[in-house]
Amino acid sequence: MIRSCRGRVSAVFAAALQMLIGGCAINPATGTVDFMLVSTEEEAEIGRKTHPQVLAEFGGVYYDPALATYVEQVGNRIVAITELQDFEYRFTVLDSPTVNAFAVSGGYVYVTRGLLALLSSEAELAGVLSHELAHINARHGAQRLSGMKAEDRLCAAFGCDFEVPVLGDTAAVGIRLAFGGFSQDQELEADELGLRYLTAAGYDSRGMTDFLRKLEAQRDLDARVAGLGAPRKDSHGYASTHPLTGARIEQVAGLIEGAGRSGGMLGVTVYLNAIDGLLYGNRQEYGFVIGRTYAHPIRRVTFTVPPGYAMYADSHRVTALGPDGAAILFEPSRRLITGSVTEYLTNIWAEGLPLADVRGFQINGLDAATGWLRSEDQQHPMDYRLVAVRAGTGTIYRFLFLVPAQSSAHASEDLRKATYSFRTLDEDEAASLRPRRVRIITAAQGDTLESIVPLNKFADHARERFSILNGLGPAAALEPGQPVKLVRY
């Protein structure tokens, strides 16, 4: 019966599904009977089509052949004991400072260099890869896509009048599956399967618990730096693809501690040697995020976002996500502009839009212009404030502030401060902004946190950042001969 199949198919459609499409299959990893309308060949095709879009979204492949080979070797060690051998598995290190890992249907597994910097052992890396391989082997993406296909087919047959997923664009489907997040049940299932893979591959189960504790500590710190009262789900990090709650982390840690075994390989030294020299944070050409401030040493501009905004920078733009659905987007104009800033705002950037209250003004001696409009969505109206400012002879930078209409009055002062924080950097300020790298040293006799922490190039919360990066508790002491990660130029 269709009701015995697991999946995301509405109960309303159960009888029709049974008559029209069928589609139950035994899951090779879990042994359960799942609702399934997607073949492994289709999954492989989704992965191939999605891969270029993933690279574009996350800054491309991080170029370090030795590190790439190492990650692939650890991944293949786990693949060897997984159930689904139909795919040609690929492991990619993404050139992104965010902490993230995710899998795309068809055997594509991704880890960011930001995540690699946070990890401290091969067992931790293996724990992350095991979890992602579990999603693939449990066919979680295929289950979600099967539900989408089922609704699509039923609506085609019965003339539904509601919007259904568009399945024609394979790459778009893959992106949706990769970044749509998994359910609580799927996450727990991936943790259970991942633990099985991790221990069967010979690793210590502490690899999973150590990573989760670091991740929780890093999220708490990021929230405090941004001025948030509690951690939030962001659009780039691990929480966006793996929903993390305190309850789930506690449950997973209990599961691992109860069912896992200790005594397997941790692989601290080999892992730290592999990441020695790893780029930490943004590349110089993307600009640097330092707390709530963004600074670009090549373009020589900087600004600060209000408290409560979490900021990310990539090759295209800077994105800052704030409370209640507010956001700030910042980017340079696509071409050199010779006319006035106001003309650029009204005739090029906002051409055809009914901007209100258009006016020119000055920001720290720089020509600027602004205007605003409200969306026509009656249920969730948004206010859009556009600000364009010229810095240099022809380059215009633009801010787009998005705020729910009901919050505009409350947010206006914070956004005004963000606007007027924009300024140019002098030569010395720009020269001081350099990319940082992870460096591995060995603690000597007499080394303490007080003597080691100042060696790092952190802009804020130096002791906390060092402790999280090295998995050290509040009262931890350094031992002679202990390898530690520093962040240096």
N, C-alpha and C positions, 0 to 999 in steps of 0.2 A: 504494500500500500504506500501511496505517496507520503502519508503522514509519518511513516517510519523513517523517511529520509531526512537527514539534517540539512539545513540550508536557510536561505533568507527569502523564501517564497511565501507570500501572503496566504493565510488559511482560506481566504475567500476564493482563491484560485485552485485549491487543492483538488477538488473533484475534476475540474476542467483539465488541470495538468495531467492527471492520471489518464484521462481519455485521449488527450491531444498530443502530449509530448513524452510521457514516461520519464526516464532519465535517472535511475538509481544506479550507484556503483559502489563497490567496496573500496574504502580508502586504504591504500597499502601501508600507510604509516600508522594509522590509528585503529584499523580493523573495523571501523564503523561503516554503516551504509549511508552514503551521502547523496543528496540530490546533485546531479552532475550532467551538464549539457555541453561541456567543453573538453576537447581532447588534448592530450599532451602536445600534439603537433600544433594545435591552435595556440597553446600557451607559449611554445617556443617562438612562434611567429610574433606574438605580442611582445615578447622580450626583445627580439631583434628590432622591431619597429620603435620600441620605447627607448632603447639604449641611447641613441643620439640626443633625444630630448632631455634625458636625465643628465647627460654630460653638459648640455647647454645651461641647464638650471643650476648646476652646482660647480661651475667654473672649470669644467673639463677634467681630464685625468691628471693627477699629481705626478709629475715626472721624477721618479726615483726608481729605476729599474730593479735595484736590489731589494728595496722595500716591497715593491709590487710582487716580486717573486716570492718573498717570504710570506706575505699575506696569502698568496695563492697556494703555497705549500701547506700552510695551516688549514686553509679551507678544504683542500683536496683530501687531507687526512681525515676530516670529518665526513666529507662526501662518500668516502669509501665504505662507511658503515651505515649510510642512510638507505631507505627503502626504494626511492624513486631514482632509477639510473637511466631514465629515458633522455635526460637533458645533457647538453654539453655545458657544464657549469662554468661561469666566469665570475671572477672576483676583481673588483675595480676600486682603487683608492681615488677618491674624489678630491679635487683641489679646493676644499672649502674649510673654513675655520670653525664652522658650526659642528656641534656634537651630534652626529646622526649615523644611523645604519639602517638599511632597508633592503628588501628583496623585490624583484619584479618577476612575474610569471615567466617560466621558461628557463630558470636556472641562473638568473642574473642577480648577483649579490654586491652591494655597495657599502663601503665604509668611508667616512670623511677623515681627512688628516686631523681635524679637530677632535674626533673621537679617539684616534690613535694616540694623540698627545695625552689624553686623559687616562688611557689604560696603562697598566704597569707590569703586566706579565703576559706570557703567551696563553696561559689559561684564561685570562680575562678576554683576550682576543678570540680564543676558541669558543668561549661562552657566547659572545656576541654573534659570531658566525653560525654557531649551532642553532641559536634562536632563529636567525634568518632562514637557514636551511630547513628548519622545522616548518616555517610558514609555507615554503615551497613544497615540501614533501606532504604536508597535510592538505595541500592544494586549497589554501584559504582564498587566494585570489580567484581561482577557478570557481570556487563555491559562490563568491559574490557575483562573478560574471554570469554564472548559470542563472542566478536569480534575476539579473538584468535581462538576460535572453528570454527567460520564461515570460516575464511581463511584456516584453516586446512582441513575442509571438502571440500571446493571448490577446493583446490589444489589436494586433493585425487581424486576428480571427474574429473578434467580437466587437470591434469598433469602439474601443475605449476612448473617452473624451478627455483623459488627463494626460499630462506630459509623461513620456517614457524615455529611458536612456537612449541616446544615439549610439549605435554600435558599429556604424559604418567606418569610422576612423579608428583603425587598430591602435595607432600610437596614442591617440587621445584616451582610449579605453585603458591602455597600460598605465598612463600617467595617473588616471583617476584611481586605478586599483592600487598603485604604488603609494600615493600620497593621501588616500582617503581614510587611512587609519583602520585598525582592526578592532573587532569587538572584544569585550572583556573575556568572553569564553575562548575566543581564538588566541588571545594573548596568553592566557593560562595554559592552553593546550600546547602552544609553541614553547612555553617555558618547560613544561613536562617533557615534551619530545626533545627539546634542546638539551636538557639535563641528561637524558638517556644517551644522546649522541656524544655529549661532552665526556661523560665518564667512560663510555665504550671506547672512545678514542684515546683513553689513557690520561685524561687531564683531571686535576683536582677540582671538585665541584665548587670550591671557594672562588673560582674564576667568575661565576655568575653573581654570587653575593657581593664580592668586592666591587664589581662594576656597578651594581645597583646602588650600593651605599655612596659611591663617588658621584654617581649621576644625581642622586637626591641632594647631596651636599652642594653640588655645582648649581643645580636649579634654585636652591634656596638662596645661594649667594647672588646669582644673577637677578633674582627677584628683588633682593634688597638693594642692589646697585641701581636697578632701574626705578627704585622708589615704590615698588609694589608691595602690598601687604602679604601676598601669598604667591607661590609659583603659578604661572599661567601657561597655557598651551600656546606655543609660538608657531610660526609658519615655516620655520626652517629646521628646527631641532628635533631631537629624538622623540619628544612628546607629540609631535605632529603626526608621526607615523606609528607610534606605539603609545597609546594613551596611558599616562602614568598617574596614579593616585597613591596617596599614602597607604590606603587600605590594600591596594594591589601589590605594592612593593613589599609590605609586611607579609602578605599571604604568600608571595613568591619566595621570599627569603625563608619563610617557614617550611615551604615545600622542599626547597633545595637542601636546607639543613637537615630535614627529616629523612629525605630519600637519597640524598647524595652520599658519596663516600669520599673521605679524605685520603691522602697518601698518594694521589696521582701527581702528575707533573705540573709544576707551576710555571717554570721557564722564565724567571725574572731576568736573569742576565742576558739570555739570548734575545729577549724582547727589547730590553733597553738598548742593547747594541744596535738593533735593527732600526730604532727610531732616533738614534743620536744624529742631530743635525736637522731634524724635521722642522719645517716652517711652522711657526706658531702665530696665530692671528692672521690678519689680512695681509695681502701683498701690497707693496708700495703703490702700484698703479691703481688699486681699488680704493685707497685711502684707509685710514685707521679709525676704528671705533674704540674710544677710550672712555669707559663709563657711559655717560650720557652725551659725550661730545664726539663729533665726527671731524676729522682733519685730514686733508689731502695734501701730501707734501709736494706733489708735482703741479697740481692745479693751484695750490697755495690758497685754499679756502677752508673755512671752519665754521661750525655752528653747533649749538647745544639744544637738545630736545627737552621738553618738560619732564618733571618726575612722573613716574608711572608708564613711561614709554620704553619698550625694548627695541633696540636698533640693530639693523643688519646692513652690511654693505656688500655689493657684488660688482661685477664689471659693468652693469647697466645703470644701477641706481642705488640710493640709500632708502631703506624702508624702516619706518619706526611705527610700531603698533602700540596703541594706547588704550586707556580704559573705555569701556562701553562701545567698542567698535570703532573708535577714532583711529586715524592713521595719518602719517606724514610721509609723502614721497618727495624725494629730492633727486634731481638729475641735471646735467648740463644740456643745453639746447643741441639739437642734432647738427646744426650748421652755424657758421659765423653770421652775425646779424649786424648790418650797417645802420639801420634806421633806429628810431628811438625805442626805448623799452616799452613804452605804452603802445606804440604801433605794433611791436612784436606780440604783445599780450593780446590785443584785440583782433589783429588781422592775420596772425599766423598760428599762435598756440591755441587760442580760443575762437578761431574763425567759425562763424555761424552760431555761436552760443550766446544766449541772452545775458551777458554779464551785467551785473548791477554795480553801481557806485565805483566805477572805474576811475582811478586817480593815480598820478605819479607822486613819488616821494623819495626820500633819501634814507639809505641804511648805512650808517657809518661812513658817510661820504660817497656812497655808491648809488648810481641811478637805479630806481626800482619803480615798479608799477603793480597795482593789485586790482582785483575785482572778485565778485562772488556770484554764485547762483545756487538755487535749491533744486534738488531732484524732483521729478514729478510723481514719485512713488508716494501715494497717499498713506499707505500703512506704515512705511519706514522712511520718511523723508530724511535726506542727507543734505547738509550744507557743504559746498565746495568753495574753498577760498584759494584763489590762484595768486601767487606772488612771483614776479620775475625780477631779477636783479642782474645788472651788468658788472662783471669783474674782469678787467682787461679790456682790450680794444674791441673784440668782436664776440666774446663768449658771454652768453646769458645763461644764468642758472635759474632753475625754477623749482618752487615749492608748491605742492598740491596738498592742502590740508583738508581732510575728510572728517566731518564730525556729525553725529546724529543731530537733527535739528533741535530736539529737545535739550541737548547738552551745549548748544552753541554759546549761549550767554555765559555759562559757567566756564567754558574752555577758552573763551576769547582772550583773556589776559595771558594765559600760558602760551597760546599760539602767537600772540603779539611779541612776547619775550623771545620765543624761538626765532621769529622773523628778524628781530633786531640783534640777535646774537650772531648773525651771519657777518663775517668780516674776512679780510685777506690776511694771510700769514706773512710775516717778514722772513727774510732769508735765514736768519738763525733759527726761528721756530720751525721752518720747513726742514732744515738740515737735521734737526733733532729727532725727526720722525723717521725711524728706520725699522725694517722688518726684523722680527725676533725669531729665534730658533730654540728648539729644545736641545739642551746640552747635558750629557750624562757625566757626573763626576763621582768619585768615591769619597765618602766621608772619612776624614782623618781623625786621629786621636785628639780629643778636645773640641771638635766641631759641635756646635749646638744650633738650634733653630735661630737663636739670636745672631749668630755669626754667619749663617748660610743664607737666611732670607734676604738680607740686603744685597746679595750678589745677583738677585733676580731683577729683571727690568719690568716690573709690574707698575701700572699707574696708580693702583689703589688696592686696598685689602691684600697687601703683599703676603702676610703670614697665612691668611686663610687660603689664598690661591695656591701657595706653595704646598700647604698641607693637603689640600684636596688633590692636587696634581700627583702627589706622592702617596696618597692613601694613608696619611698620618692622622691619628686622633688628636684631640685637644691637648692631652697630656703626654703625647709621644716624645721620645728622645731619640736622637740619632746615635747609631752604633758605629764604632770604627769599622771601616770596610764596607759599610752599607752603600749601595749605589743609589743616587738620588738624581731627580730631574731638576735642572735649572732652566730658566727662560732668559736667554741672553741675546745680545746683538751678534 
